[in-house]
Amino acid sequence: MKVKVLSIPVQNQEKALKFYTETLGFVKKMDVPLSEQNRWLTVVNKEEQDGTEILLEPSPNHFEPAKVYQKALMDAGIPYAQFNVENTQMEYDRLKSLGVEFSVKPTEMGTVKIAVFNDTCGNNIQIVEIL
Amino acid sequence: MTFYQKEINRIKGICYSNKDQIQIAIGTRNYMENNFDRKLNLDLLSHIKFTSKFHLLRLFKKYYGQTPKQYLIDKRIGQSKSYLKKGMSVSETCYAVGFESPSSFSTLFKKKIGQTPTDFQIEQFSQSQSKNDF
C-alpha cells in the first residue's frame, strides 16, 4: 500500500482551492466533477508535484458527523492536519501579511517549532519546523 | 485559551523542560544536516557535544524518535534523490551524500525507496520527458 491522497474536510471547495493555492502556495493537481456541485479536488506541493495529494473534501456539507467532528476540533483549537515548513517564523510572517489568522503563534516544543492557523474552511492547520 | 493551547503548555512542561538535553539533540541534528556528506559516527558526534555516545544515542532517540544513524540514512537518501533527479551518476551520488560503497548505497536506496537508484533516475527522466512531450 502507498500513501497517495490524504483528505481535509472543507465547507466550500472553491474557497478552499483559492486559499490552499493562492495563500498557502499549493498547486491544483486533480479536478474531477462529481455529483451535484462536488468535485474530486486535490492539491500538491509545488516542488513535489508527484508527492502526496491533499483532497479538499466537502464532507461537512454531506455527512453530519463530519460536520460535528470538524466543529469540535475547531472549537478546541486542535489542528486537523499539519504541514512541514523550513522556517515557522518566516511562514507565520508571510501568512500574517496575507491576513491569515493564527490561534498559536510560533512556539518551540522541544525539537520543533509550531504555529496554528485558521484555513478559513473550517479547520485549524499546524505548521511545523524541525529544529 | 483553547484546549489545544493548554495541552501545548502542559506537554511542554512534562516533556521539554530539560533545555540542556534538547540543545544537545538539536545540535547533533544540525551537525548531521551540515556534514551528512562526511564520515560520521556516534564517537565523533558525542565527542563534538562533550557527552558519552550512549547518552547521546538515548537523547537523540528520545527527542527525534529515531537513532542518529537512522536519521543520517534518511537525510542521505533524501539528498541522493535530489542529486539523481539532477542527473548525477549513481556512484557520484553515492559518494556525494557520504556513503562509501555504491553497492551498499543501491541496496539501501532500494530498501527505502522501493527501486534501485538507476531505475529511480530512469523513471524521473521519462516523467520529465513525457511532460515536455505534451
Interface residues (C-beta under 8 A of the other chain):
Chain A: D50 D75 A76 G77 I78 P79 S103 V104 T107 E108 M109 G110 T111 I114 V116 N124 I130 L131
Chain B: T2 F3 Y4 Q5 I8 I11 K12 C15 Y16 I22 A25 I26 R29 Y63 Y64 Q127
